[in-house]
Amino acid sequence: MTADIQRIKDLSRHLAALLTTAGVPTPMLDARLLTAHALGLDGQQVLACRDLSVTAAQIAVACALSGRRAAGEPVSRITGTREFWSLPFRLSEATLDPRADSETLITAALQLFHGRQPPAQIVDLGTGSGCLLLALLTEWPSSFGIGVDMSQSAVRTATANAAALGLAERARMQVGNWLEGFGAGEFAGIDLLLANPPYIPAAVVETLAIEVRDHDPRTALDGGMDGLDAYRAIAGQLSAAYRQTHKLPPWIILEIGHDQAADVTAIMATAGYRLFKKQLDYSDNDRCLVLTRDEDDGMT
């Protein structure tokens, strides 16, 4: 059948047919993206150049990529890139594949500081690819950010993404276990704390779609028996830091599971935070919490 493939559009249609047979939910889009990747083009170039000829070697590469997609590997893992907040982010085996619903945190942060001075310093816990932190730095040119991740590989990926986006001078990525290792002075300077921690109950992880279960790092998914371990760890570290410094970030934005708002709010209350606002995702589920200190009724 590959003998009938002469042009880019033939190749894309062939891949789409293969992916349709495999039950991939978006075969046309995935075929176009994989064709582009195999040919070293972007998605728009594939459309503009659809009548150009393709070689046997290019066909073989594209078909191999489609085989990986048919087996459940996400397109973003195959290409090594995911768009988030209209920005390109490189991925690695140590980073979560950013979801569109996580853009809810960006929306919440921008709404929170709308018409006010942006935060001078942002800290992003479990930064992964750096997508949350770097997206906000593109929106707030005067802000500086620190991304923290337990994985050295993730830190390298986030550092590379910061450089690629021209943000290297305003972003520092470092290895750490949430807030451990922050000095008193540095901790006191945090104006906004972000986190998208693992929040899926351990027993549920095995039931996730193959694209997530087999290709995202387990440490970025598994939140312990009830999915709340990371929130307890962060709240505990905040409480310990407060006893030493009597300072805490005035604002925290946390991504949560759709049914975890009450539990996470209660956990964060142990560190002196109260719920300021819940933000819904694109499916109208609770997706992130904006929390503030009890003594903070507004911007500080």
WOQUI-V441127 format. One line per field, one symbol per residue. burial: # if it has 16 or more other C-alpha atoms within 10 Angstrom, else .. Layout:
# WOQUI-V441127
burial=???
This chain:
# WOQUI-V441127
burial=....############.###.#.#..##.##########...#..#...#...#...##.###.###.##.######.#..#.##...####.#####..######.###.#.....##.#################.....####################....##.##########.......################..#.....##..####.#####..######.######.##....###########..##..######.######.####....########.......
